[in-house]
Amino acid sequence: MASIRSSTSTTGWTRPAARPRSRRGPKQAAFLEHVPTTRLGRPGDLAAVVAFLLSDDAEWINGQVWAIDGGANMRA
């Protein structure tokens, strides 16, 4: 029997695929000081999580908010 699942994702700053090498501005640099991965997200980072959530491997996951932000949520 099929069931309805509902999860969502929140993201940090993500570099657009069309501009892979844009320069860092002051706001971006300040943000990255607090991100453990020290880089902006890439479209593939987000796509991998969404693909997993849509797969049968995630059938037991429901009602969750996934932070895809390079660890920015971990700020102390």
mmCIF file of the N, C-alpha and C atoms, coordinates in Angstrom:
data_MODEL
# 
_entry.id   MODEL 
# 
loop_
_atom_site.group_PDB 
_atom_site.id 
_atom_site.type_symbol 
_atom_site.label_atom_id 
_atom_site.label_alt_id 
_atom_site.label_comp_id 
_atom_site.label_asym_id 
_atom_site.label_entity_id 
_atom_site.label_seq_id 
_atom_site.pdbx_PDB_ins_code 
_atom_site.Cartn_x 
_atom_site.Cartn_y 
_atom_site.Cartn_z 
_atom_site.occupancy 
_atom_site.B_iso_or_equiv 
_atom_site.pdbx_formal_charge 
_atom_site.auth_seq_id 
_atom_site.auth_comp_id 
_atom_site.auth_asym_id 
_atom_site.auth_atom_id 
_atom_site.pdbx_PDB_model_num 
ATOM 1   N N  . MET A 1 1  ? 0.829  -1.173 0.000   1.00 0.00 ? 1  MET A N  1 
ATOM 2   C CA . MET A 1 1  ? 0.000  0.000  0.000   1.00 0.00 ? 1  MET A CA 1 
ATOM 3   C C  . MET A 1 1  ? 0.880  1.246  0.000   1.00 0.00 ? 1  MET A C  1 
ATOM 4   N N  . ALA A 1 2  ? 0.611  2.147  -0.908  1.00 0.00 ? 2  ALA A N  1 
ATOM 5   C CA . ALA A 1 2  ? 1.393  3.379  -1.005  1.00 0.00 ? 2  ALA A CA 1 
ATOM 6   C C  . ALA A 1 2  ? 0.971  4.354  0.097   1.00 0.00 ? 2  ALA A C  1 
ATOM 7   N N  . SER A 1 3  ? 1.921  5.111  0.565   1.00 0.00 ? 3  SER A N  1 
ATOM 8   C CA . SER A 1 3  ? 1.616  6.118  1.576   1.00 0.00 ? 3  SER A CA 1 
ATOM 9   C C  . SER A 1 3  ? 2.177  7.462  1.141   1.00 0.00 ? 3  SER A C  1 
ATOM 10  N N  . ILE A 1 4  ? 1.684  8.497  1.762   1.00 0.00 ? 4  ILE A N  1 
ATOM 11  C CA . ILE A 1 4  ? 2.156  9.844  1.452   1.00 0.00 ? 4  ILE A CA 1 
ATOM 12  C C  . ILE A 1 4  ? 3.215  10.212 2.473   1.00 0.00 ? 4  ILE A C  1 
ATOM 13  N N  . ARG A 1 5  ? 4.346  10.679 1.980   1.00 0.00 ? 5  ARG A N  1 
ATOM 14  C CA . ARG A 1 5  ? 5.423  11.138 2.851   1.00 0.00 ? 5  ARG A CA 1 
ATOM 15  C C  . ARG A 1 5  ? 5.604  12.623 2.639   1.00 0.00 ? 5  ARG A C  1 
ATOM 16  N N  . SER A 1 6  ? 5.997  13.300 3.691   1.00 0.00 ? 6  SER A N  1 
ATOM 17  C CA . SER A 1 6  ? 6.204  14.740 3.582   1.00 0.00 ? 6  SER A CA 1 
ATOM 18  C C  . SER A 1 6  ? 7.432  15.137 4.386   1.00 0.00 ? 6  SER A C  1 
ATOM 19  N N  . SER A 1 7  ? 8.478  15.497 3.711   1.00 0.00 ? 7  SER A N  1 
ATOM 20  C CA . SER A 1 7  ? 9.680  16.033 4.335   1.00 0.00 ? 7  SER A CA 1 
ATOM 21  C C  . SER A 1 7  ? 10.098 17.242 3.508   1.00 0.00 ? 7  SER A C  1 
ATOM 22  N N  . THR A 1 8  ? 10.938 18.061 4.070   1.00 0.00 ? 8  THR A N  1 
ATOM 23  C CA . THR A 1 8  ? 11.378 19.257 3.357   1.00 0.00 ? 8  THR A CA 1 
ATOM 24  C C  . THR A 1 8  ? 12.851 19.495 3.625   1.00 0.00 ? 8  THR A C  1 
ATOM 25  N N  . SER A 1 9  ? 13.430 20.404 2.890   1.00 0.00 ? 9  SER A N  1 
ATOM 26  C CA . SER A 1 9  ? 14.833 20.745 3.103   1.00 0.00 ? 9  SER A CA 1 
ATOM 27  C C  . SER A 1 9  ? 14.975 22.257 3.222   1.00 0.00 ? 9  SER A C  1 
ATOM 28  N N  . THR A 1 10 ? 15.947 22.644 4.014   1.00 0.00 ? 10 THR A N  1 
ATOM 29  C CA . THR A 1 10 ? 16.342 24.047 4.083   1.00 0.00 ? 10 THR A CA 1 
ATOM 30  C C  . THR A 1 10 ? 17.776 24.108 3.593   1.00 0.00 ? 10 THR A C  1 
ATOM 31  N N  . THR A 1 11 ? 18.119 25.173 2.953   1.00 0.00 ? 11 THR A N  1 
ATOM 32  C CA . THR A 1 11 ? 19.463 25.247 2.378   1.00 0.00 ? 11 THR A CA 1 
ATOM 33  C C  . THR A 1 11 ? 20.211 26.480 2.848   1.00 0.00 ? 11 THR A C  1 
ATOM 34  N N  . GLY A 1 12 ? 21.509 26.356 2.828   1.00 0.00 ? 12 GLY A N  1 
ATOM 35  C CA . GLY A 1 12 ? 22.363 27.511 3.032   1.00 0.00 ? 12 GLY A CA 1 
ATOM 36  C C  . GLY A 1 12 ? 22.607 28.150 1.672   1.00 0.00 ? 12 GLY A C  1 
ATOM 37  N N  . TRP A 1 13 ? 23.594 28.998 1.610   1.00 0.00 ? 13 TRP A N  1 
ATOM 38  C CA . TRP A 1 13 ? 23.913 29.634 0.335   1.00 0.00 ? 13 TRP A CA 1 
ATOM 39  C C  . TRP A 1 13 ? 24.391 28.575 -0.638  1.00 0.00 ? 13 TRP A C  1 
ATOM 40  N N  . THR A 1 14 ? 23.856 28.637 -1.842  1.00 0.00 ? 14 THR A N  1 
ATOM 41  C CA . THR A 1 14 ? 24.205 27.667 -2.881  1.00 0.00 ? 14 THR A CA 1 
ATOM 42  C C  . THR A 1 14 ? 24.675 28.408 -4.120  1.00 0.00 ? 14 THR A C  1 
ATOM 43  N N  . ARG A 1 15 ? 25.789 27.966 -4.643  1.00 0.00 ? 15 ARG A N  1 
ATOM 44  C CA . ARG A 1 15 ? 26.343 28.583 -5.852  1.00 0.00 ? 15 ARG A CA 1 
ATOM 45  C C  . ARG A 1 15 ? 25.515 28.147 -7.059  1.00 0.00 ? 15 ARG A C  1 
ATOM 46  N N  . PRO A 1 16 ? 25.065 29.110 -7.865  1.00 0.00 ? 16 PRO A N  1 
ATOM 47  C CA . PRO A 1 16 ? 24.311 28.739 -9.072  1.00 0.00 ? 16 PRO A CA 1 
ATOM 48  C C  . PRO A 1 16 ? 25.179 27.927 -10.032 1.00 0.00 ? 16 PRO A C  1 
ATOM 49  N N  . ALA A 1 17 ? 24.590 26.952 -10.671 1.00 0.00 ? 17 ALA A N  1 
ATOM 50  C CA . ALA A 1 17 ? 25.342 26.119 -11.614 1.00 0.00 ? 17 ALA A CA 1 
ATOM 51  C C  . ALA A 1 17 ? 25.906 26.946 -12.772 1.00 0.00 ? 17 ALA A C  1 
ATOM 52  N N  . ALA A 1 18 ? 25.219 28.014 -13.131 1.00 0.00 ? 18 ALA A N  1 
ATOM 53  C CA . ALA A 1 18 ? 25.656 28.830 -14.267 1.00 0.00 ? 18 ALA A CA 1 
ATOM 54  C C  . ALA A 1 18 ? 26.853 29.724 -13.926 1.00 0.00 ? 18 ALA A C  1 
ATOM 55  N N  . ARG A 1 19 ? 27.152 29.900 -12.626 1.00 0.00 ? 19 ARG A N  1 
ATOM 56  C CA . ARG A 1 19 ? 28.273 30.759 -12.222 1.00 0.00 ? 19 ARG A CA 1 
ATOM 57  C C  . ARG A 1 19 ? 29.166 30.017 -11.235 1.00 0.00 ? 19 ARG A C  1 
ATOM 58  N N  . PRO A 1 20 ? 29.869 29.003 -11.691 1.00 0.00 ? 20 PRO A N  1 
ATOM 59  C CA . PRO A 1 20 ? 30.629 28.176 -10.754 1.00 0.00 ? 20 PRO A CA 1 
ATOM 60  C C  . PRO A 1 20 ? 31.828 28.865 -10.113 1.00 0.00 ? 20 PRO A C  1 
ATOM 61  N N  . ARG A 1 21 ? 32.300 29.972 -10.656 1.00 0.00 ? 21 ARG A N  1 
ATOM 62  C CA . ARG A 1 21 ? 33.504 30.603 -10.111 1.00 0.00 ? 21 ARG A CA 1 
ATOM 63  C C  . ARG A 1 21 ? 33.302 32.089 -9.785  1.00 0.00 ? 21 ARG A C  1 
ATOM 64  N N  . SER A 1 22 ? 32.114 32.455 -9.334  1.00 0.00 ? 22 SER A N  1 
ATOM 65  C CA . SER A 1 22 ? 31.885 33.859 -9.011  1.00 0.00 ? 22 SER A CA 1 
ATOM 66  C C  . SER A 1 22 ? 32.708 34.257 -7.786  1.00 0.00 ? 22 SER A C  1 
ATOM 67  N N  . ARG A 1 23 ? 33.039 35.539 -7.694  1.00 0.00 ? 23 ARG A N  1 
ATOM 68  C CA . ARG A 1 23 ? 33.862 36.040 -6.595  1.00 0.00 ? 23 ARG A CA 1 
ATOM 69  C C  . ARG A 1 23 ? 33.048 36.152 -5.315  1.00 0.00 ? 23 ARG A C  1 
ATOM 70  N N  . ARG A 1 24 ? 33.741 36.028 -4.197  1.00 0.00 ? 24 ARG A N  1 
ATOM 71  C CA . ARG A 1 24 ? 33.091 36.144 -2.891  1.00 0.00 ? 24 ARG A CA 1 
ATOM 72  C C  . ARG A 1 24 ? 32.925 37.614 -2.513  1.00 0.00 ? 24 ARG A C  1 
ATOM 73  N N  . GLY A 1 25 ? 31.722 37.960 -2.129  1.00 0.00 ? 25 GLY A N  1 
ATOM 74  C CA . GLY A 1 25 ? 31.462 39.282 -1.583  1.00 0.00 ? 25 GLY A CA 1 
ATOM 75  C C  . GLY A 1 25 ? 31.603 39.247 -0.072  1.00 0.00 ? 25 GLY A C  1 
ATOM 76  N N  . PRO A 1 26 ? 31.493 40.408 0.594   1.00 0.00 ? 26 PRO A N  1 
ATOM 77  C CA . PRO A 1 26 ? 31.671 40.447 2.047   1.00 0.00 ? 26 PRO A CA 1 
ATOM 78  C C  . PRO A 1 26 ? 30.616 39.637 2.813   1.00 0.00 ? 26 PRO A C  1 
ATOM 79  N N  . LYS A 1 27 ? 29.380 39.632 2.350   1.00 0.00 ? 27 LYS A N  1 
ATOM 80  C CA . LYS A 1 27 ? 28.341 38.849 3.041   1.00 0.00 ? 27 LYS A CA 1 
ATOM 81  C C  . LYS A 1 27 ? 28.617 37.362 2.913   1.00 0.00 ? 27 LYS A C  1 
ATOM 82  N N  . GLN A 1 28 ? 29.029 36.944 1.734   1.00 0.00 ? 28 GLN A N  1 
ATOM 83  C CA . GLN A 1 28 ? 29.337 35.535 1.515   1.00 0.00 ? 28 GLN A CA 1 
ATOM 84  C C  . GLN A 1 28 ? 30.530 35.119 2.356   1.00 0.00 ? 28 GLN A C  1 
ATOM 85  N N  . ALA A 1 29 ? 31.558 35.947 2.411   1.00 0.00 ? 29 ALA A N  1 
ATOM 86  C CA . ALA A 1 29 ? 32.745 35.630 3.205   1.00 0.00 ? 29 ALA A CA 1 
ATOM 87  C C  . ALA A 1 29 ? 32.388 35.516 4.685   1.00 0.00 ? 29 ALA A C  1 
ATOM 88  N N  . ALA A 1 30 ? 31.528 36.409 5.186   1.00 0.00 ? 30 ALA A N  1 
ATOM 89  C CA . ALA A 1 30 ? 31.105 36.354 6.588   1.00 0.00 ? 30 ALA A CA 1 
ATOM 90  C C  . ALA A 1 30 ? 30.314 35.079 6.865   1.00 0.00 ? 30 ALA A C  1 
ATOM 91  N N  . PHE A 1 31 ? 29.453 34.682 5.924   1.00 0.00 ? 31 PHE A N  1 
ATOM 92  C CA . PHE A 1 31 ? 28.688 33.449 6.079   1.00 0.00 ? 31 PHE A CA 1 
ATOM 93  C C  . PHE A 1 31 ? 29.616 32.251 6.144   1.00 0.00 ? 31 PHE A C  1 
ATOM 94  N N  . LEU A 1 32 ? 30.593 32.189 5.249   1.00 0.00 ? 32 LEU A N  1 
ATOM 95  C CA . LEU A 1 32 ? 31.469 31.023 5.162   1.00 0.00 ? 32 LEU A CA 1 
ATOM 96  C C  . LEU A 1 32 ? 32.386 30.882 6.379   1.00 0.00 ? 32 LEU A C  1 
ATOM 97  N N  . GLU A 1 33 ? 32.589 31.957 7.140   1.00 0.00 ? 33 GLU A N  1 
ATOM 98  C CA . GLU A 1 33 ? 33.382 31.851 8.369   1.00 0.00 ? 33 GLU A CA 1 
ATOM 99  C C  . GLU A 1 33 ? 32.717 30.930 9.383   1.00 0.00 ? 33 GLU A C  1 
ATOM 100 N N  . HIS A 1 34 ? 31.418 30.728 9.261   1.00 0.00 ? 34 HIS A N  1 
ATOM 101 C CA . HIS A 1 34 ? 30.657 29.924 10.213  1.00 0.00 ? 34 HIS A CA 1 
ATOM 102 C C  . HIS A 1 34 ? 30.196 28.587 9.635   1.00 0.00 ? 34 HIS A C  1 
ATOM 103 N N  . VAL A 1 35 ? 30.727 28.225 8.481   1.00 0.00 ? 35 VAL A N  1 
ATOM 104 C CA . VAL A 1 35 ? 30.323 26.979 7.830   1.00 0.00 ? 35 VAL A CA 1 
ATOM 105 C C  . VAL A 1 35 ? 31.486 25.995 7.896   1.00 0.00 ? 35 VAL A C  1 
ATOM 106 N N  . PRO A 1 36 ? 31.301 24.863 8.592   1.00 0.00 ? 36 PRO A N  1 
ATOM 107 C CA . PRO A 1 36 ? 32.400 23.901 8.719   1.00 0.00 ? 36 PRO A CA 1 
ATOM 108 C C  . PRO A 1 36 ? 32.980 23.421 7.396   1.00 0.00 ? 36 PRO A C  1 
ATOM 109 N N  . THR A 1 37 ? 32.181 23.336 6.341   1.00 0.00 ? 37 THR A N  1 
ATOM 110 C CA . THR A 1 37 ? 32.713 22.865 5.060   1.00 0.00 ? 37 THR A CA 1 
ATOM 111 C C  . THR A 1 37 ? 33.466 23.959 4.315   1.00 0.00 ? 37 THR A C  1 
ATOM 112 N N  . THR A 1 38 ? 33.363 25.194 4.756   1.00 0.00 ? 38 THR A N  1 
ATOM 113 C CA . THR A 1 38 ? 34.048 26.378 4.205   1.00 0.00 ? 38 THR A CA 1 
ATOM 114 C C  . THR A 1 38 ? 33.806 26.605 2.712   1.00 0.00 ? 38 THR A C  1 
ATOM 115 N N  . ARG A 1 39 ? 32.659 26.181 2.223   1.00 0.00 ? 39 ARG A N  1 
ATOM 116 C CA . ARG A 1 39 ? 32.329 26.438 0.828   1.00 0.00 ? 39 ARG A CA 1 
ATOM 117 C C  . ARG A 1 39 ? 30.821 26.597 0.687   1.00 0.00 ? 39 ARG A C  1 
ATOM 118 N N  . LEU A 1 40 ? 30.419 27.187 -0.418  1.00 0.00 ? 40 LEU A N  1 
ATOM 119 C CA . LEU A 1 40 ? 28.997 27.258 -0.729  1.00 0.00 ? 40 LEU A CA 1 
ATOM 120 C C  . LEU A 1 40 ? 28.515 25.889 -1.179  1.00 0.00 ? 40 LEU A C  1 
ATOM 121 N N  . GLY A 1 41 ? 27.215 25.679 -1.076  1.00 0.00 ? 41 GLY A N  1 
ATOM 122 C CA . GLY A 1 41 ? 26.634 24.446 -1.580  1.00 0.00 ? 41 GLY A CA 1 
ATOM 123 C C  . GLY A 1 41 ? 26.685 24.408 -3.095  1.00 0.00 ? 41 GLY A C  1 
ATOM 124 N N  . ARG A 1 42 ? 26.587 23.225 -3.619  1.00 0.00 ? 42 ARG A N  1 
ATOM 125 C CA . ARG A 1 42 ? 26.516 23.027 -5.066  1.00 0.00 ? 42 ARG A CA 1 
ATOM 126 C C  . ARG A 1 42 ? 25.158 22.414 -5.383  1.00 0.00 ? 42 ARG A C  1 
ATOM 127 N N  . PRO A 1 43 ? 24.632 22.644 -6.562  1.00 0.00 ? 43 PRO A N  1 
ATOM 128 C CA . PRO A 1 43 ? 23.338 22.054 -6.904  1.00 0.00 ? 43 PRO A CA 1 
ATOM 129 C C  . PRO A 1 43 ? 23.291 20.541 -6.663  1.00 0.00 ? 43 PRO A C  1 
ATOM 130 N N  . GLY A 1 44 ? 24.380 19.854 -6.910  1.00 0.00 ? 44 GLY A N  1 
ATOM 131 C CA . GLY A 1 44 ? 24.429 18.407 -6.696  1.00 0.00 ? 44 GLY A CA 1 
ATOM 132 C C  . GLY A 1 44 ? 24.293 18.014 -5.234  1.00 0.00 ? 44 GLY A C  1 
ATOM 133 N N  . ASP A 1 45 ? 24.746 18.884 -4.314  1.00 0.00 ? 45 ASP A N  1 
ATOM 134 C CA . ASP A 1 45 ? 24.588 18.607 -2.886  1.00 0.00 ? 45 ASP A CA 1 
ATOM 135 C C  . ASP A 1 45 ? 23.102 18.512 -2.533  1.00 0.00 ? 45 ASP A C  1 
ATOM 136 N N  . LEU A 1 46 ? 22.336 19.434 -3.058  1.00 0.00 ? 46 LEU A N  1 
ATOM 137 C CA . LEU A 1 46 ? 20.900 19.455 -2.792  1.00 0.00 ? 46 LEU A CA 1 
ATOM 138 C C  . LEU A 1 46 ? 20.198 18.309 -3.506  1.00 0.00 ? 46 LEU A C  1 
ATOM 139 N N  . ALA A 1 47 ? 20.568 18.094 -4.757  1.00 0.00 ? 47 ALA A N  1 
ATOM 140 C CA . ALA A 1 47 ? 19.920 17.065 -5.561  1.00 0.00 ? 47 ALA A CA 1 
ATOM 141 C C  . ALA A 1 47 ? 20.096 15.678 -4.951  1.00 0.00 ? 47 ALA A C  1 
ATOM 142 N N  . ALA A 1 48 ? 21.255 15.415 -4.367  1.00 0.00 ? 48 ALA A N  1 
ATOM 143 C CA . ALA A 1 48 ? 21.504 14.093 -3.776  1.00 0.00 ? 48 ALA A CA 1 
ATOM 144 C C  . ALA A 1 48 ? 20.561 13.819 -2.611  1.00 0.00 ? 48 ALA A C  1 
ATOM 145 N N  . VAL A 1 49 ? 20.325 14.820 -1.780  1.00 0.00 ? 49 VAL A N  1 
ATOM 146 C CA . VAL A 1 49 ? 19.425 14.626 -0.635  1.00 0.00 ? 49 VAL A CA 1 
ATOM 147 C C  . VAL A 1 49 ? 17.988 14.463 -1.111  1.00 0.00 ? 49 VAL A C  1 
ATOM 148 N N  . VAL A 1 50 ? 17.570 15.299 -2.048  1.00 0.00 ? 50 VAL A N  1 
ATOM 149 C CA . VAL A 1 50 ? 16.199 15.204 -2.566  1.00 0.00 ? 50 VAL A CA 1 
ATOM 150 C C  . VAL A 1 50 ? 15.980 13.855 -3.254  1.00 0.00 ? 50 VAL A C  1 
ATOM 151 N N  . ALA A 1 51 ? 16.961 13.392 -4.016  1.00 0.00 ? 51 ALA A N  1 
ATOM 152 C CA . ALA A 1 51 ? 16.833 12.088 -4.684  1.00 0.00 ? 51 ALA A CA 1 
ATOM 153 C C  . ALA A 1 51 ? 16.695 10.971 -3.652  1.00 0.00 ? 51 ALA A C  1 
ATOM 154 N N  . PHE A 1 52 ? 17.463 11.057 -2.580  1.00 0.00 ? 52 PHE A N  1 
ATOM 155 C CA . PHE A 1 52 ? 17.348 10.058 -1.521  1.00 0.00 ? 52 PHE A CA 1 
ATOM 156 C C  . PHE A 1 52 ? 15.956 10.089 -0.897  1.00 0.00 ? 52 PHE A C  1 
ATOM 157 N N  . LEU A 1 53 ? 15.453 11.290 -0.578  1.00 0.00 ? 53 LEU A N  1 
ATOM 158 C CA . LEU A 1 53 ? 14.137 11.394 0.051   1.00 0.00 ? 53 LEU A CA 1 
ATOM 159 C C  . LEU A 1 53 ? 13.019 10.870 -0.851  1.00 0.00 ? 53 LEU A C  1 
ATOM 160 N N  . LEU A 1 54 ? 13.216 10.956 -2.146  1.00 0.00 ? 54 LEU A N  1 
ATOM 161 C CA . LEU A 1 54 ? 12.219 10.442 -3.085  1.00 0.00 ? 54 LEU A CA 1 
ATOM 162 C C  . LEU A 1 54 ? 12.335 8.934  -3.317  1.00 0.00 ? 54 LEU A C  1 
ATOM 163 N N  . SER A 1 55 ? 13.423 8.350  -2.868  1.00 0.00 ? 55 SER A N  1 
ATOM 164 C CA . SER A 1 55 ? 13.658 6.930  -3.120  1.00 0.00 ? 55 SER A CA 1 
ATOM 165 C C  . SER A 1 55 ? 12.953 6.050  -2.091  1.00 0.00 ? 55 SER A C  1 
ATOM 166 N N  . ASP A 1 56 ? 12.858 4.770  -2.423  1.00 0.00 ? 56 ASP A N  1 
ATOM 167 C CA . ASP A 1 56 ? 12.285 3.793  -1.490  1.00 0.00 ? 56 ASP A CA 1 
ATOM 168 C C  . ASP A 1 56 ? 13.146 3.629  -0.239  1.00 0.00 ? 56 ASP A C  1 
ATOM 169 N N  . ASP A 1 57 ? 14.435 3.969  -0.319  1.00 0.00 ? 57 ASP A N  1 
ATOM 170 C CA . ASP A 1 57 ? 15.314 3.875  0.847   1.00 0.00 ? 57 ASP A CA 1 
ATOM 171 C C  . ASP A 1 57 ? 14.867 4.810  1.974   1.00 0.00 ? 57 ASP A C  1 
ATOM 172 N N  . ALA A 1 58 ? 14.094 5.836  1.647   1.00 0.00 ? 58 ALA A N  1 
ATOM 173 C CA . ALA A 1 58 ? 13.641 6.811  2.640   1.00 0.00 ? 58 ALA A CA 1 
ATOM 174 C C  . ALA A 1 58 ? 12.180 6.605  3.028   1.00 0.00 ? 58 ALA A C  1 
ATOM 175 N N  . GLU A 1 59 ? 11.646 5.416  2.780   1.00 0.00 ? 59 GLU A N  1 
ATOM 176 C CA . GLU A 1 59 ? 10.219 5.212  3.021   1.00 0.00 ? 59 GLU A CA 1 
ATOM 177 C C  . GLU A 1 59 ? 9.824  5.352  4.484   1.00 0.00 ? 59 GLU A C  1 
ATOM 178 N N  . TRP A 1 60 ? 10.741 5.225  5.413   1.00 0.00 ? 60 TRP A N  1 
ATOM 179 C CA . TRP A 1 60 ? 10.422 5.328  6.823   1.00 0.00 ? 60 TRP A CA 1 
ATOM 180 C C  . TRP A 1 60 ? 10.665 6.739  7.365   1.00 0.00 ? 60 TRP A C  1 
ATOM 181 N N  . ILE A 1 61 ? 11.115 7.637  6.518   1.00 0.00 ? 61 ILE A N  1 
ATOM 182 C CA . ILE A 1 61 ? 11.378 9.026  6.908   1.00 0.00 ? 61 ILE A CA 1 
ATOM 183 C C  . ILE A 1 61 ? 10.166 9.860  6.532   1.00 0.00 ? 61 ILE A C  1 
ATOM 184 N N  . ASN A 1 62 ? 9.642  10.575 7.505   1.00 0.00 ? 62 ASN A N  1 
ATOM 185 C CA . ASN A 1 62 ? 8.447  11.379 7.251   1.00 0.00 ? 62 ASN A CA 1 
ATOM 186 C C  . ASN A 1 62 ? 8.402  12.554 8.222   1.00 0.00 ? 62 ASN A C  1 
ATOM 187 N N  . GLY A 1 63 ? 7.986  13.697 7.750   1.00 0.00 ? 63 GLY A N  1 
ATOM 188 C CA . GLY A 1 63 ? 7.795  14.856 8.599   1.00 0.00 ? 63 GLY A CA 1 
ATOM 189 C C  . GLY A 1 63 ? 9.077  15.486 9.112   1.00 0.00 ? 63 GLY A C  1 
ATOM 190 N N  . GLN A 1 64 ? 10.155 15.347 8.382   1.00 0.00 ? 64 GLN A N  1 
ATOM 191 C CA . GLN A 1 64 ? 11.445 15.876 8.819   1.00 0.00 ? 64 GLN A CA 1 
ATOM 192 C C  . GLN A 1 64 ? 11.849 17.092 7.995   1.00 0.00 ? 64 GLN A C  1 
ATOM 193 N N  . VAL A 1 65 ? 12.667 17.938 8.608   1.00 0.00 ? 65 VAL A N  1 
ATOM 194 C CA . VAL A 1 65 ? 13.267 19.069 7.903   1.00 0.00 ? 65 VAL A CA 1 
ATOM 195 C C  . VAL A 1 65 ? 14.763 18.784 7.820   1.00 0.00 ? 65 VAL A C  1 
ATOM 196 N N  . TRP A 1 66 ? 15.260 18.658 6.625   1.00 0.00 ? 66 TRP A N  1 
ATOM 197 C CA . TRP A 1 66 ? 16.670 18.351 6.384   1.00 0.00 ? 66 TRP A CA 1 
ATOM 198 C C  . TRP A 1 66 ? 17.423 19.647 6.113   1.00 0.00 ? 66 TRP A C  1 
ATOM 199 N N  . ALA A 1 67 ? 18.403 19.953 6.931   1.00 0.00 ? 67 ALA A N  1 
ATOM 200 C CA . ALA A 1 67 ? 19.237 21.144 6.732   1.00 0.00 ? 67 ALA A CA 1 
ATOM 201 C C  . ALA A 1 67 ? 20.404 20.764 5.826   1.00 0.00 ? 67 ALA A C  1 
ATOM 202 N N  . ILE A 1 68 ? 20.411 21.321 4.639   1.00 0.00 ? 68 ILE A N  1 
ATOM 203 C CA . ILE A 1 68 ? 21.483 21.062 3.673   1.00 0.00 ? 68 ILE A CA 1 
ATOM 204 C C  . ILE A 1 68 ? 22.243 22.378 3.552   1.00 0.00 ? 68 ILE A C  1 
ATOM 205 N N  . ASP A 1 69 ? 23.155 22.593 4.505   1.00 0.00 ? 69 ASP A N  1 
ATOM 206 C CA . ASP A 1 69 ? 23.780 23.913 4.617   1.00 0.00 ? 69 ASP A CA 1 
ATOM 207 C C  . ASP A 1 69 ? 25.260 23.861 4.968   1.00 0.00 ? 69 ASP A C  1 
ATOM 208 N N  . GLY A 1 70 ? 25.883 22.722 4.748   1.00 0.00 ? 70 GLY A N  1 
ATOM 209 C CA . GLY A 1 70 ? 27.316 22.612 5.017   1.00 0.00 ? 70 GLY A CA 1 
ATOM 210 C C  . GLY A 1 70 ? 27.678 22.681 6.490   1.00 0.00 ? 70 GLY A C  1 
ATOM 211 N N  . GLY A 1 71 ? 26.681 22.564 7.349   1.00 0.00 ? 71 GLY A N  1 
ATOM 212 C CA . GLY A 1 71 ? 26.929 22.628 8.794   1.00 0.00 ? 71 GLY A CA 1 
ATOM 213 C C  . GLY A 1 71 ? 26.686 23.992 9.394   1.00 0.00 ? 71 GLY A C  1 
ATOM 214 N N  . ALA A 1 72 ? 26.174 24.956 8.617   1.00 0.00 ? 72 ALA A N  1 
ATOM 215 C CA . ALA A 1 72 ? 25.935 26.304 9.137   1.00 0.00 ? 72 ALA A CA 1 
ATOM 216 C C  . ALA A 1 72 ? 24.975 26.296 10.324  1.00 0.00 ? 72 ALA A C  1 
ATOM 217 N N  . ASN A 1 73 ? 24.082 25.323 10.379  1.00 0.00 ? 73 ASN A N  1 
ATOM 218 C CA . ASN A 1 73 ? 23.140 25.207 11.492  1.00 0.00 ? 73 ASN A CA 1 
ATOM 219 C C  . ASN A 1 73 ? 23.813 24.841 12.800  1.00 0.00 ? 73 ASN A C  1 
ATOM 220 N N  . MET A 1 74 ? 25.044 24.375 12.729  1.00 0.00 ? 74 MET A N  1 
ATOM 221 C CA . MET A 1 74 ? 25.754 23.907 13.921  1.00 0.00 ? 74 MET A CA 1 
ATOM 222 C C  . MET A 1 74 ? 26.410 25.037 14.702  1.00 0.00 ? 74 MET A C  1 
ATOM 223 N N  . ARG A 1 75 ? 26.254 26.257 14.276  1.00 0.00 ? 75 ARG A N  1 
ATOM 224 C CA . ARG A 1 75 ? 26.911 27.384 14.951  1.00 0.00 ? 75 ARG A CA 1 
ATOM 225 C C  . ARG A 1 75 ? 26.656 27.357 16.446  1.00 0.00 ? 75 ARG A C  1 
ATOM 226 N N  . ALA A 1 76 ? 27.713 27.573 17.193  1.00 0.00 ? 76 ALA A N  1 
ATOM 227 C CA . ALA A 1 76 ? 27.581 27.580 18.658  1.00 0.00 ? 76 ALA A CA 1 
ATOM 228 C C  . ALA A 1 76 ? 27.223 28.957 19.168  1.00 0.00 ? 76 ALA A C  1 
# 
